[in-house]
Amino acid sequence: MQATAEQLNIETEALYSFEENPLLQRQKQQESNARSYPRRIPLALKRARGIHVEDVEGRTFIDCLAGAGTLALGHNHPVVVEAIHKVLADELPLHTLDLTTPVKDAFVQDLFAVLPPAFAQKAKIQFCGPTGTDAVEAALKLVRTATGRSNVLAFQGGYHGMSQGALSLMGSLGPKKALGGILANNVQFLPFPYDFRCPFGLGGQQGVEVGLRYIENLLTDPEGGVLPPAAIIVEAVQGEGGVIPAQDAWLRGLREITARQGIALIIDEIQSGFARTGRMFAFEHASIVPDVVVLSKAIGGSLPLSVMVYQDWLDQWQPGAHAGTFRGNQMAMAAGSAVIRFLDQENIPAHAAAMGQRLRSHLHSLQADYPHLGDIRGRGLMLGVEVVDPSGTRDVLGHAPAFTKLASFIQNECLKRGLILELGGRHGCVVRFLPPLIITAEQVDEVAERFAAALKAAVQRL
C-alpha cells in the first residue's frame, strides 16, 4: 500500500473530530503549508509537566512524542527549571557567539564525561547552529575538508535534517521531489539492515553478512562506479525512518570496513542519544568508536542546541570554516549540563531500558490478538510498531504489507484517549513511542492500556 506524505496528511487531518478553537483556526490560516505536526495532532497546548500536557480546552494527554525525543526528562523538570532560573538570577550572558564562559566550559566537561572514554580522549567539539541539521552540515564540511574527497555514502530510510545538504542524505523521497535536481550531489545510498523488510530478502544474520559484503565490494571494486567517499553517515537506530535498529554485528562490521578504507564514520545520535536507547549513546551497544558524532534534541535540556564531536585527526579546517550566530546559547548549555548530570547520576539509561522492555512486553501481548502489529522493534524507550494488513499479499519473507490507513486510525484513536503518538517509517505505517525517559512503570502500563483500547477501536473502524 503506497501513500505519499501529502496524501497521508490529508487523510489524517480529516480523521480528527476535535472541534477547532480560534488558535487552531488562525494557525491553519496564517502558518505555512509546510507545517506538519498540527495536521495530525491538532492541539493548542497551554501547560505541561512531566509526561503530561494540557490543551487550552482543559484536556490532558500523555505525551509520547516529547518533542521528537527532545524532552528527555519530560516537560518542566525541576533540574532544568532550576538551571534556567540560575542563569537569569546570576545575570549571566545569554548570548556569546563562540566566546567561552564558565557555563560553556562546564557543559563541555559534562558532555565529555559521559562519552565513551575511547572516543572522548581524542575528541574535539564544534558548537553549531540551534538545530541538529546544522551539526550534520558541519560534519559534511569537516570530513570533506579533512579527506579532500566530496562523495558521501548514506542509507535508505535515513533522516538527517531538512537543510539542503542534510536533505541530500535523506532516504525519504517526498521532501526532495519538489526540489528536483538542485540538491547537493555526491551522495550515494546504501541498503540499511531493515530486518523486517530486508532489502536482500534474507533477514537475520544472513542479511547482516550480505549487507556488509555489498558495502565492502562497493568500496573496493575498481569498476564499482562509486568514488572513494569522505564519509559514511548512519543512525544506529533510524528514527523517522521507522524506528529501525541496526544490528550490533552490522555496526561493528561497518566500523571495520570504514577503518580499513580510511573513511570517516559519522554517527547521527540526534534523536537516539542521551539514554534514549538504554545506553547513553546508541552506538555504545555495538562497542564501536566512530569518527564523528552529531548531537542535538535532548542535549539542550529542551532548549535549542546542537554540537558535533569528532576525532582530532579530522580537525584540519580553518578558523571560521563553520560559524553561526546562535551557537552560544548559554541557557541551553546550562539546562543541558543539568540534564546530562541527572541522566548519569540517576542511571537513567538503565531505567529507560527497563521501561522500554516493560512497554515491549505489553505490545507483544497485544500482538497475539492483533496480527495487524507486524513488527515491534527498537531499543529502550525508542520503540516502533509496524502496522500491517494481515489479509494482504505477503513479501518474500512472509510479512504482510504496510497498512497506512490503520496506522492513521490508531493515531487518531490514541489522541481521543489522551495519548499523543506520532507515525513514521515507510508509508507512514509505524506507530512510534518516544516518551520522556522519566516515565514510571505505572505510567508505562497506562500508555499500554490506552494504546490497547485505541487499537481495538481502530480495527473496528476498518
C-alpha positions, 0 to 999 in steps of 0.5 A: 500500500503506497501513500505519499506524505501529502496524501497521508496528511490529508487523510489524517487531518480529516480523521480528527473530530476535535472541534477547532478553537480560534488558535487552531483556526488562525494557525491553519490560516496564517502558518505555512503549508509546510507545517506538519505536526498540527495536521495530525495532532491538532492541539493548542497546548497551554501547560505541561509537566512531566509526561503530561500536557494540557490543551487550552480546552482543559484536556490532558494527554500523555505525551509520547512524542516529547518533542521528537525525543527532545524532552528527555526528562519530560516537560518542566523538570525541576533540574532544568527549571532550576538551571534556567532560573540560575542563569537569569538570577546570576545575570549571566550572558545569554548570548556569546557567539563562540566566546567561552564562559564558565557555563560553556566550559562546564557543559563541555566537561559534562558532555565529555564525561559521559562519552565513551572514554575511547572516543572522548580522549581524542575528541574535539567539539564544534558548537553549531547552529540551534538545530541538529541539521546544522551539526550534520552540515558541519560534519559534511564540511569537516570530513570533506575538508579533512579527506579532500574527497566530496562523495558521501555514502548514506542509507535508505530510510535515513533522516538527517535534517531538512537543510539542503545538504542534510536533505541530500542524505535523506532516504525519504523521497517526498521532501526532495521531489519538489526540489528536483535536481538542485540538491547537493550531489555526491551522495550515494545510498546504501541498503540499511539492515531493515530486518523486517523488510530486508532489502536482500530478502534474507533477514537475520544474520544472513542479511547482516553478512550480505549487507556488509559484503555489498558495502565492502565490494562497493568500496573496493571494486575498481569498476564499482562506479562509486568514488572513494567517499569522505564519509559514511553517515548512519543512525544506529537506530533510524528514527523517522525512518521507522524506528529501525535498529541496526544490528550490533554485528552490522555496526561493528562490521561497518566500523571495520570496513570504514577503518580499513578504507580510511573513511570517516564514520559519522554517527547521527545520535540526534534523536537516539542519544542521551539514554534514549536507547538504554545506553547513553549513546546508541552506538555504545551497544555495538562497542564501536568508536566512530569518527564523528558524532552529531548531537542535538534534541535532548542535549539542550535540556529542551532548549535549542542546541546542537554540537558535533564531536569528532576525532582530532585527526579530522580537525584540519579546517580553518578558523571560521570554516563553520560559524553561526550566530546562535551557537552560544546559547548559554541557557541551553548549555546550562539546562543541558549540563543539568540534564546530562548530570541527572541522566548519569547520576540517576542511571537513567539509561538503565531505567529507560531500558527497563521501561522500554522492555516493560512497554515491549512486553505489553505490545507483544501481548497485544500482538497475539490478538492483533496480527495487524502489529507486524513488527515491534522493534527498537531499543529502550524507550525508542520503540516502533510498531509496524502496522500491517494488513494481515489479509494482504499479499505477503513479501518474500519473507512472509510479512504482510504489507504496510497498512497506512490507513490503520496506522492513521486510525490508531493515531487518531484513536490514541489522541481521543484517549489522551495519548499523543503518538506520532507515525513514521517509517515507510508509508507512514505505517509505524506507530512510534513511542518516544516518551520522556525517559522519566516515565514510571512503570505505572505510567508505562502500563497506562500508555499500554492500556490506552494504546490497547483500547485505541487499537481495538477501536481502530480495527473496528473502524476498518 
